[in-house]
Amino acid sequence: MRLPKPGTNPRGVEITKEALSSLVEDKMSKIIEISWQKTKVDYNPYKRWVDYWREDKDEN
């Protein structure tokens, strides 16, 4: 695992392939099972921004 550089705005630590493999293979590693459920989201970012710009234009 590699810690972020000082003075940066990190979002976590970097985990190398070797570090992840070592964690997976270690019998003493703790696990948390997560049941991921993928749901379909009806979202059109292009339409959202066109509507947003239209509203902004109408207000000015």
Distance bins in CASP14 RR format, pairs under 12 A and 6 or more apart:
PFRMAT RR
TARGET T0000
AUTHOR 0000-0000-0000
RMODE 2
METHOD distances of the structure
MODEL  1
1 12 0 0 0 0 1 0 0 0 0 0 0
1 13 1 0 1 0 0 0 0 0 0 0 0
1 14 1 0 0 1 0 0 0 0 0 0 0
1 15 1 0 1 0 0 0 0 0 0 0 0
1 16 1 0 0 1 0 0 0 0 0 0 0
1 17 0 0 0 0 0 1 0 0 0 0 0
1 18 0 0 0 0 0 1 0 0 0 0 0
1 19 1 0 1 0 0 0 0 0 0 0 0
1 20 0 0 0 0 1 0 0 0 0 0 0
1 22 0 0 0 0 1 0 0 0 0 0 0
1 23 0 0 0 0 1 0 0 0 0 0 0
2 10 0 0 0 0 0 1 0 0 0 0 0
2 12 0 0 0 0 1 0 0 0 0 0 0
2 13 1 0 0 1 0 0 0 0 0 0 0
2 14 1 0 1 0 0 0 0 0 0 0 0
2 15 1 0 0 1 0 0 0 0 0 0 0
2 16 1 0 0 1 0 0 0 0 0 0 0
2 18 0 0 0 0 0 1 0 0 0 0 0
2 19 0 0 0 0 1 0 0 0 0 0 0
3 10 0 0 0 0 1 0 0 0 0 0 0
3 12 0 0 0 0 1 0 0 0 0 0 0
3 13 1 0 1 0 0 0 0 0 0 0 0
3 14 0 0 0 0 1 0 0 0 0 0 0
3 15 0 0 0 0 0 1 0 0 0 0 0
4 10 1 1 0 0 0 0 0 0 0 0 0
4 11 0 0 0 0 1 0 0 0 0 0 0
4 12 1 0 0 1 0 0 0 0 0 0 0
4 13 1 0 0 1 0 0 0 0 0 0 0
4 14 1 0 0 1 0 0 0 0 0 0 0
5 12 0 0 0 0 0 1 0 0 0 0 0
5 13 0 0 0 0 0 1 0 0 0 0 0
5 14 0 0 0 0 0 1 0 0 0 0 0
8 14 0 0 0 0 0 1 0 0 0 0 0
13 19 0 0 0 0 1 0 0 0 0 0 0
13 20 0 0 0 0 0 1 0 0 0 0 0
14 20 0 0 0 0 0 1 0 0 0 0 0
15 21 0 0 0 0 0 1 0 0 0 0 0
15 22 0 0 0 0 0 1 0 0 0 0 0
15 23 0 0 0 0 1 0 0 0 0 0 0
15 24 0 0 0 0 0 1 0 0 0 0 0
16 22 0 0 0 0 1 0 0 0 0 0 0
16 23 0 0 0 0 0 1 0 0 0 0 0
17 23 0 0 0 0 0 1 0 0 0 0 0
17 24 0 0 0 0 0 1 0 0 0 0 0
18 24 0 0 0 0 0 1 0 0 0 0 0
18 25 0 0 0 0 0 1 0 0 0 0 0
19 25 0 0 0 0 0 1 0 0 0 0 0
19 26 0 0 0 0 0 1 0 0 0 0 0
19 29 0 0 0 0 0 1 0 0 0 0 0
20 26 0 0 0 0 0 1 0 0 0 0 0
20 29 0 0 0 0 0 1 0 0 0 0 0
21 29 0 0 0 0 0 1 0 0 0 0 0
22 28 0 0 0 0 0 1 0 0 0 0 0
22 29 0 0 0 0 1 0 0 0 0 0 0
23 29 1 0 1 0 0 0 0 0 0 0 0
23 30 0 0 0 0 1 0 0 0 0 0 0
23 31 0 0 0 0 1 0 0 0 0 0 0
24 31 0 0 0 0 1 0 0 0 0 0 0
42 48 0 0 0 0 0 1 0 0 0 0 0
43 49 0 0 0 0 0 1 0 0 0 0 0
44 50 0 0 0 0 1 0 0 0 0 0 0
44 51 0 0 0 0 1 0 0 0 0 0 0
45 51 0 0 0 0 0 1 0 0 0 0 0
45 52 0 0 0 0 0 1 0 0 0 0 0
46 52 0 0 0 0 0 1 0 0 0 0 0
46 53 0 0 0 0 0 1 0 0 0 0 0
47 53 0 0 0 0 0 1 0 0 0 0 0
47 54 0 0 0 0 0 1 0 0 0 0 0
48 54 0 0 0 0 0 1 0 0 0 0 0
48 55 0 0 0 0 0 1 0 0 0 0 0
49 55 0 0 0 0 0 1 0 0 0 0 0
49 56 0 0 0 0 0 1 0 0 0 0 0
50 56 0 0 0 0 0 1 0 0 0 0 0
50 57 0 0 0 0 0 1 0 0 0 0 0
51 57 0 0 0 0 0 1 0 0 0 0 0
51 58 0 0 0 0 0 1 0 0 0 0 0
52 58 0 0 0 0 0 1 0 0 0 0 0
52 59 0 0 0 0 0 1 0 0 0 0 0
53 59 0 0 0 0 0 1 0 0 0 0 0
53 60 0 0 0 0 0 1 0 0 0 0 0
54 60 0 0 0 0 0 1 0 0 0 0 0
END
